[in-house]
Amino acid sequence: MYFQTFPRPTSETHFGVIPRYLRLPGLRARYGVSQATVWRWCQIGLLPPPIKLAAKTSCWVLAELDRVDEAREAGATAPEIKALVKKIVADRRAPA
C-alpha cells in the first residue's frame, strides 16, 4: 500500500507536555513522506484533513491520526480507512 511502517515518535516534548496537535513538518516526519504526499493522502481520504487553529496555522489532531494508524495496523483496506476518515470528519462537525 502507500504507507510504510516506522516507529512512532514519542509523544512527549519539552517539559513533559504531551501535544494534542501535529503540524505539517511533524506529520511528514511521522510517516517519512513529502509534503505533496501528505496533501494527496488528505485529498483522497487516507488521512483526515487538518484543522485551522489560526489564519495561517493548520494542524492535525493526534487522536485522529492515531485512530487511522490503529486501523491501518489492524489490516484495514483503503476503502475502510477512507470510511473511517469520513466518520472522523463527521464527528468533528457533530455538536458536543
Wavefront OBJ file of the C-alpha trace (Angstrom):
o trace
v 0.000 0.000 0.000
v 1.113 3.611 0.353
v 2.229 3.605 3.966
v 5.445 2.267 5.379
v 5.827 1.215 8.969
v 8.047 3.479 11.027
v 8.481 3.506 14.780
v 6.153 6.096 16.261
v 7.912 9.104 17.719
v 7.432 9.641 21.410
v 4.563 11.945 22.251
v 6.454 13.845 24.923
v 8.078 17.174 24.178
v 9.839 19.720 26.331
v 8.747 19.909 29.956
v 6.804 16.629 29.682
v 3.924 18.253 27.775
v 2.065 15.846 25.513
v 0.984 17.628 22.317
v -2.569 17.258 21.027
v -1.804 18.558 17.548
v 0.808 17.911 14.889
v 1.961 20.457 12.335
v 2.993 19.539 8.773
v 6.734 19.013 9.492
v 5.867 16.630 12.321
v 3.372 14.768 10.157
v 5.935 14.407 7.371
v 8.434 13.017 9.899
v 5.829 10.652 11.380
v 5.200 8.981 8.011
v 8.507 9.699 6.273
v 6.862 11.276 3.230
v 6.920 14.563 1.314
v 4.568 17.486 1.783
v 2.887 16.677 -1.531
v 2.197 13.114 -0.388
v 0.586 14.313 2.844
v -1.774 16.607 0.930
v -2.523 13.873 -1.629
v -3.445 11.419 1.153
v -5.764 14.063 2.646
v -7.323 14.704 -0.744
v -8.053 11.029 -1.461
v -9.225 10.362 2.104
v -6.390 8.291 3.550
v -5.669 10.921 6.208
v -8.075 13.288 7.927
v -7.703 16.885 6.757
v -6.055 19.381 9.087
v -7.953 21.789 11.271
v -7.339 25.540 11.351
v -6.072 26.934 14.645
v -5.450 30.404 13.231
v -5.431 32.170 9.866
v -2.069 30.690 8.863
v -1.895 27.725 11.215
v -3.171 24.293 10.205
v -2.552 21.124 12.181
v -3.708 17.551 12.532
v -5.325 16.156 15.676
v -3.080 13.420 17.096
v -6.003 11.361 18.398
v -7.485 11.236 14.882
v -4.156 10.212 13.353
v -3.789 7.511 15.998
v -7.248 6.109 15.110
v -6.299 5.911 11.434
v -2.915 4.340 12.230
v -4.511 1.739 14.505
v -6.960 0.782 11.755
v -4.130 0.542 9.250
v -2.048 -1.600 11.623
v -5.068 -3.857 12.142
v -5.119 -4.542 8.405
v -7.861 -2.189 7.239
v -8.168 -1.776 3.487
v -8.028 1.595 1.719
v -11.860 1.803 1.414
v -12.197 1.021 5.145
v -9.671 3.731 6.015
v -11.487 6.209 3.777
v -14.761 5.377 5.561
v -13.059 5.894 8.929
v -11.683 9.267 7.812
v -15.179 10.328 6.697
v -16.524 9.337 10.118
v -13.753 11.284 11.851
v -14.584 14.408 9.834
v -18.322 13.955 10.508
v -17.631 13.595 14.244
v -15.792 16.938 14.190
v -18.958 18.625 12.953
v -21.284 16.883 15.412
v -22.494 19.067 18.266
v -20.749 18.386 21.545
l 1 2 3 4 5 6 7 8 9 10 11 12 13 14 15 16 17 18 19 20 21 22 23 24 25 26 27 28 29 30 31 32 33 34 35 36 37 38 39 40 41 42 43 44 45 46 47 48 49 50 51 52 53 54 55 56 57 58 59 60 61 62 63 64 65 66 67 68 69 70 71 72 73 74 75 76 77 78 79 80 81 82 83 84 85 86 87 88 89 90 91 92 93 94 95 96
